[in-house]
Amino acid sequence: MALDAVTLSVMYFAILLGFGVLVANLLRKRSIPDTFFLLLLGLLFSPTITTNPMITQYISIELVDVVAMGIIPDFFRTLALILVIFIGTFNLNFSVFKRYSNISLKLAFIGVIFNTVVLGLVAHLMFGMDIVFALLLGAVISGTGSGVVFAFEKALAKSKTALTILKVESIFNSPVSVLVPLIFLDLVGVTPGALLEPLKYLSQFWLMISVGVGTGLIVGLAVSHLLKGIMKEYTPLLLFAVALITYALATGVGGSGMLAVAICGLVAGNFTLHGRGDKDDIIHFQDQFSEMLRISVFTLLGAQVTLLMGMEELAYILFFFLMVVLVRPVMMLSLMGDLRTKFTKKDLVLLGFIAPRGLSAAAMIPIVAAAIIAAGQPVLAEKMINIVFMVILLSVLFSTIVGAVASMKRFQGEPKKGKEKKKEDANIPSVGVRQDEDVSLMLEYDENEGS
């Protein structure tokens, strides 16, 4: 008996989520970043395996068909981005934000634009893509994730400043790395030979930012009045609804919904709920839900790719990943300027090379691929999904290796004697983390230690 579309979608989702939870739980017990393995898990259920000639000559199987799930995967991806971004800024202490906002926001905003342009040009030259599609690819992989950073939180305790900068950067990377691809998606549908209007797209970009920030501020401040009459048990549900409403309102009037969610979370977490005892309950509720969505996004991406490629194509992708790795330290050192003299060499290495691509890229590339398919280029869409999948996979692996090496005792170094070192250590904030991976970014400033 044939199953209907809804039943099939539930079954496919249950398979990916169930196995994903088992893998994530197993790896978390050992403090190992699970993103790499969640992608591989999805790959086991993908056409890469089920349509491989070595398999099909013996048996024909179809474990998971993401296409048959319709818009359900895109719904989960959007929901995951909204919740993860909201939780990230909701858990960000404002004193930490002010302390590191200068360099972190430079890396998050200017860094995304820089990566988009440079990696877009590299993709244009290497893969022969049209410049619009190449810049779109660069925009999707321009942001960073923070999963590997959290996994090595304890081991890299002597690099608190560098790790905190990476975390604050990654919080605001997500909305920006979603915002920029949306701009280029508009260019995908432009008729060849049509007149391009740069000022139009610049105005659109500014509109999305300003409306997004304004909506986030207004909704975030309005939450304080809504919570007065809400029972403690319903506060997490209300905030979840607020995140969704903020996204819908900002997007509906032409703004960046993700940026609005980020600003709303920052305001709600620091001003609206300041001093309330139910903040821990809210964090726990949202962490559990967002963890489910995070696991779903990575396994769904793995299950969607078709990595049936030759050695030449694989070599091009590996070289492209090498450029992704090298662009980061060049961009970082340029933006830091004289500030880099205040960091140790090890901190500069961490800031430059622990930059895994994460949830934003995994959630955006299927949405981008769908738009490219609608534009009549399915082969290009599949190629871009494969490239992004490999970049995420390799960047997580590379960042894990860098973090593991930096956590070794021989690279930790011995603290210097003298008052000067003590004074320097006193200026490093204490950072506490409630959850690892891209899900919860709990940055609490310890005033006693920081004073």
N, C-alpha and C positions, 0 to 999 in steps of 0.2 A: 504494500500500500504506500503510495506516494505521500510524503509529508507536505503540509502547506508551508508557505514562506515564513510565517511567524514561528512555527514549531522548529523549522530548520535553523532560523536565526538564533532562537533560544538554545538549541542544542550546540551549535557552533560556539556561541559565546560561553556556554557552560564548560565546554571542553577546554578552551583557551584559558579561561579564568581559573578553573579548577587546577589544572596542571601548573599554571603560573603562580598560584598561591603556594603550592607545595614547593616549587623551586625557590621562590622568594623567601619563604620561611626557613628552608634548609640553609640558604646562603647567609641570611641575616644572623643566624646563630654563630656563624664563623666570621662575621664582620667582612663579608666579601660583597662588593657591589653586584647587584643582580641584573642590571640593565643588559649587559652583554649576554647573559644566559637566557633572559626572557626573549630577546630577539632571536637567539638560536632555537629556543623552544618553538616559537612561532614558525620559524623556517622549516622545522620538521613536519609541520602540517601544511606547508605551502606547495604550490605547483612545482617548485624546485625539486622536491622529492617525488611527489605523486605523478608528475609527468616526465620524470627522468627515464630515458630509453632503457637504462639498465634495470629499472623497476618494472616498467610497463610491459617488458617482454615476458614477464612471469605473471604479473597480476595488475589489474586496473583498479585503483582505489582513489577515493576523494574524501579526505578526512574533514577538511574545512574549506568552504567556498565563500570567501569574503564578499565577492560580487553578488552572490545570492542573498546577502544580508541587506541589500539596498542601502538606505540612508542611515541605518542603525549605527554602523561604525563611525560615520561622520558625526552623528549626534553624541556618541560617547567621547570622541576626540575633542569636540567643542566643550562639552561638559567638564572634561578633565582639565583642559586649559583654564577655564573659568575658575574652577575650584582650587587648583594648584596655585594660580597667581594670587587669588584672594587670600589663601592661607599663608602664602609666603610673606605678603606685606602685613597681614593681620598679626603675624608672630614677630614682626620686625620692630624692635624697640626703637623709638624715635631718637633717643640719645645716640644710639649706634649709627642710625641713618645720618644724623647731622655730622657725626664725627668722620664718617667715611664717604659721605655723599659726593664729594668733589671728584675724587678719582674713580669711584665706583660708577657714577652716572656718566662720566666720560667714556669709560670702558663699555658701558651698556648702550649708550645712544650713539656716540661718535664711532665706537668700535663696530657696531652693527653696520653702519653706513660704509665704513672703510672696508670691512670684510665683504659686504655685498658687491662693491665696485671691483675690488681686486680679484676676488674669487670668481666673480662673473666674467671678468676679462680672461682669466685663466681658463675657465670652462669654455668660453667662446673660441679660444685658440686651440685648446686640446681636443674638444669633442666636436668642433665644427657647428655648434649650435647657433641659431640666430641670437643676436645680442640681447633681445628682450627675454628669451627663454634662459639664456645663460645668466643674466642678472637675477632672474627669478630663482634659479637654482642657488646662486650665491646668497640671496636673501634668506632662503629657507634654512641654510646651514650656518648663518651668520651668528646666531646666538649660542650661548653655552648653557650646560646643565650643571648641577651641583652634586650629583649623586656620589661621585668618587670622593669628593672633598669630605662629605660626611662620614664615609666609610673609614677614613683615616684620621678622624677628628682627634682621637686620643693619642695616636702614634705621633701626630704632628703638633702636639700641644705647644711646642716652643715656637711655632709659626702662627700664632693667633691673629696677628694683625693681617698678614697676607691672606689667611683663610677667611677672615671676616670680610675683607674687600671682595674676595671671590664670591662669597655668599650674597652680599648686598648687590653686587653686579648681576648675578644670575637671577635675582628676584625681578629686576627691571629689564633684563634681557628678554624675558619671555614675552611681555606685551609688545616690545619694539620689534622683535623678530617675527611676530605675527602681523604687526602693522605694515611693515615694509613689503612683504610679499603681496599683500592685498592691493597695494598701489600698482605693482607690476602685473597683477592679474587683469587689471583694467586694460593694459596695453596688449594683452594676448589676443583680445577680440578686435583690435584695430585692423581695419582693412589695409592690405599692402598698398603702399603708395599714398596713403592718407596723410594729411598734414598733422604733425605732432605739435602739441602746445605745451612746452615745458612749464610755463607759468601756471597753466591749468592744474597740472599734477602737483606743483609746488604748493599751490593754494589748497588743493585737496589734502595734501599731507599735513599742512598747518591746521586745517579745519578739523581733521581727525584727532590731532593732538590736543588742540584747545578745547574742543567739545568733550573729548574723553576726560581730560583733567577736570573741567568744570562740572561735568556730570558726576564724577567720582566724589568731588568735594561736597556737592549739594546733597547727594544721597547719603554719604558718610556722616554728615552732620545731622541729617534728618533721622538717622537711626537712633540717636540718643533719645529722641522723644518717643519713638515707637517702643523702645525697650522698657520704659517706665512701667507700663501696664502689662508686660509680658511675664508669665511665670518662668522660673529658672529652667524648667524642663523643656520649654519651647524656644528658648533663646537660640540654641544651635540651628534649629529648623528655620527660624526667622532670618538668621544671618545667611544661611544657604539660599533662601529665597531672595534676600537683598542682593546677593552676588549675581544671581540670574537676572533680576530686574534691572540692576545697574548696567549689565551687558546689553540687555535688550533696548533700554532707553537710549544709551549712547549710540549703539549701532543704528537704531531707528531714525536718528536725526543726523546721521552722517559722520559720527565720531568714531573713535577707536574704542570698541567695547572692552577689549582686554586692558587697555591703559586705564579706562574708567574703573574697572574692577580692582586694579592695583592701587589706585589712589583711594578708593572707597575702603579697601582693606586696611591701608595704613592709618586712615583717620579713625575707623571703627576700633581698631586694635589698640590705639594709643590714647584716644580722647574719650570715645564713647564708653568704653568698658574699663577705663582706668580705675583700679581699686576694687573692681567687682570680683567676688569669689568664684563666679561660675566660668571664668575664662578657661580654666583647665578642662572643664567638661566640654566646652565648645571645641577646644583644640583636639581632644580625644575623639569626639564625634566626627569632626571633619577629616582627621588623619585616617581613620578607618575607611571612610567613604572614598577619599581621594586616592588611597592606596589601591583600592579595587579598580578605580578608573585608570590609574597609572599602569598597573599590570596589564589591563585590557589593551591600552594603546600600544604598548611595545609588542605584545604577542600578536595583535591584529596586524601591525606593520610587517612583522616577520612572516605571517601567514599569507600576506598579499604579494610579496616579491616573487620574481621568477629569475633566479640567478643562474640561468643557463647561458653562460658567456664563455668566449674563447680566451686564451692566454693573453692575446693582444689587448682586448678590452679590459681584462683584469689588470694588466700592467698600467694602462692609462688611469684607471681608477686609483690604483696604489700611488701613482705619481701625483695625482690630484690631491689625494689625502696628505701627501708629504707637503704640498703647498699650503694646505689648510693648517698644518702644524707650524710651518715656518712663518706664516703671515701673522699669527697671534703675537709672538714676542716682539716683532718689528713694530706692530701697531701699539702694543702696550708701552714699550720704551719711549716711543714718540710722544704718546699722550702724557706720560708721567713727567717728562722733562727733568728738572733738577730734583724732583721728589724721589727719584730712584736712588739717589745717594743716601737716603735715610733707611734703605732696606739692605739686608744682607744678600749675598749672592744666592744663598739657598732660597730665600723668600722670592727673589726675582725669578728664579727657575720655576718655583711653584706657580707664581702669577702668570708666567709665560707659557707653561706647558700643561698645567692641569686645567684643561678647557674642553671637557667632553661635551659633545652635542647630545641633547636629551629630549625631553618631552615635546618641546615646541616644534622641533624639526620632525619628530615622529608623527605628530598630530597634523602638521601642515602639509606634508608632502602628498598624502593621499588626496587631500582637498585640491591641491594644486594640480595633481595628475588628472583628476576628474575634469577640471577646467580645460586642460590641454587636450584631453580626449574629445571634449565637446567642440574644440576648435579644429578637430579633424586630424590630430597627430597622435594616435595611440602608441606607435612605436617609440616616439620621443618621451611620452609619459612613462612608459615602462622603463626606459633607460634612466630617467631622472629618479624614479623610485629606487632602482638598483644602486645608483650612485649615492643617494642620501642614506640608504640602509647601510651600505659599506662604510660610509664616513662616520655614522653614529657608532657602528660596531667597533671600528678601528680606533676611533677617538676615545671611547670608553676604555678599551684595552690599553691603549698607550698611556692615558692618564692614570690608570690603575698601576701600571708599571712605574711611572714617575713617582707616584705617591708612595709606593712600596719601597722604592730605593731611598727616597728622602726620609722615610721613617726609620731606616736602619740606624743603629746607634753610632756607627762611624761617621754618619752625616749630620747627627744632631749637634755635635760639638759640645764642649764644656763651657759653662757660664764663666765669663770673665770676672775677675775679682776687682773690688773697688767700688766706690760710691757711684761712679758714672754709670756702671752697668746696672746697679740697683735702681737708679733714677730712671734709666731707659725702660726697665722691666715694669716700673710702676705705671708707666703710661700705656701699657698694653691692656686692653679691656678683657674681661672675662666673658667667654662665650659659652652659653649652654645650649644644647641641642636636644629637642624632644624626640625627633624622628630623623631617620636618615633618608637618602635618596632625594629625589626632586620634590617630595611631598610636603615636608614641614620644615620651615626655616626659622628656628627659634633662636633669636639673637638677643640675649639679655645683657645689659650693661651693668656690671658690678661697680657701683659708685665707690665702695670702700676700697676696692683694689685699684680703681682707675684714678682715685684722687691723689 
